[in-house]
Amino acid sequence: MEEKYVVWHIQGGLGKNIAATALISDVKKKYSDRKLIMVVSWPDVFLNHPDVDKVYTLGNIPHFYETYIENKDVLVFMHEPYNQTGHITKQKHLLENWCDLLNIKFNNQQPFIPVNYAQNKLVMQWVRDKPILLLQTTGGPAQPIPNNPSPPNPYAWARDMPIEIAQSIVSKYSSQYHIIQISRHDGYGLDGVERLSTPLTNMELFSLIAASQKRILIDSAPQHAAAAFGLK
C-alpha cells in the first residue's frame, strides 16, 4: 500500500516551534493512517518526538516535491495561526487557532520536548552551590540604531528588562539562589550573577531551564520550553 502523508510547515521563531510541539500527538492521532512530516525553522525541537516520522529544515528540502507531493496522497498544513481572527483580536490562544486550522480539538495542550540520554546529561553542567534562579534580561536580536551604521544599541526598550529592575531582583534573591543571567552578547551585565551571553545550543538552553528552580523569563522561547518541562 502506498504511504500517505501529513506535511506540517512551521516557520517563525524558536518559541513558536516549541509551542507547536503541544499539538503533534493530536495531529498524529487525527491522521493516524499518515506519516507526519515536519518542515520547520528549528528542527532540533522535533527530532526526538516519537510521533514525528521525518523532520526537514526550512530551505533544505531536496527532492521533497517528488517524495511527498507529486502524485501522492498528502495533506499540507502551511497556515499562519498568528494571522487568524481569534489571535489578532486576542479571543483565542495561539494553540487554539492552530487547532482550528489543523481540524483538531483544543484541550489546553502543553508543549513537549523529549530529550535523549545524552541530552539529559547536559543538566549536570548546571549544578551550582545554591539553587539556580534563571534571569533572562534581553529578548530578540540586537537592535540597530536608527540612521547609524555603527554597532547596535545594547538596550532594546521594547524587548529588554530595565536594568534597574533586573538588578533589584538580583539584590533580593542572591542570598537564596545562584542567579544565572542569560542575555544577548551586546546586552547589559549585572553585578553578582553568572552571566551567559555567548549563544547556547537549544538543548543547552533547555537543560539550563530544566535545572533551574526559579525562572524570570521575558521571551516566548524559554517560557514555552519551561512549560514543556512542566515548570512555571
C-alpha positions, 0 to 999 in steps of 0.5 A, a space after each residue: 500500500 502506498 504511504 500517505 502523508 501529513 506535511 506540517 510547515 512551521 516557520 517563525 521563531 524558536 518559541 513558536 516551534 516549541 509551542 507547536 510541539 503541544 499539538 503533534 500527538 493530536 495531529 498524529 492521532 487525527 491522521 493516524 493512517 499518515 506519516 507526519 512530516 515536519 518542515 520547520 525553522 528549528 528542527 532540533 525541537 522535533 527530532 526526538 518526538 516519537 510521533 514525528 516520522 521525518 523532520 526537514 529544515 526550512 530551505 533544505 528540502 531536496 527532492 521533497 516535491 517528488 517524495 511527498 507531493 507529486 502524485 501522492 496522497 498528502 495533506 499540507 498544513 502551511 497556515 499562519 495561526 498568528 494571522 487568524 481572527 481569534 489571535 489578532 483580536 486576542 479571543 483565542 490562544 495561539 494553540 487554539 487557532 492552530 487547532 482550528 486550522 489543523 481540524 483538531 480539538 483544543 484541550 489546553 495542550 502543553 508543549 513537549 520536548 523529549 530529550 535523549 540520554 545524552 541530552 539529559 546529561 547536559 543538566 549536570 553542567 548546571 549544578 551550582 552551590 545554591 539553587 539556580 534562579 534563571 534571569 533572562 534580561 534581553 529578548 530578540 536580536 540586537 537592535 540597530 540604531 536608527 540612521 547609524 551604521 555603527 554597532 547596535 544599541 545594547 538596550 532594546 526598550 521594547 524587548 529588554 528588562 530595565 536594568 534597574 529592575 533586573 538588578 533589584 531582583 538580583 539584590 533580593 534573591 542572591 542570598 537564596 539562589 545562584 542567579 544565572 543571567 542569560 542575555 544577548 552578547 551586546 546586552 547589559 551585565 549585572 553585578 553578582 550573577 553568572 552571566 551567559 551571553 555567548 549563544 547556547 545550543 537549544 538543548 543547552 538552553 533547555 537543560 539550563 531551564 530544566 535545572 533551574 528552580 526559579 525562572 524570570 523569563 521575558 521571551 516566548 522561547 524559554 517560557 514555552 520550553 519551561 512549560 514543556 518541562 512542566 515548570 512555571 
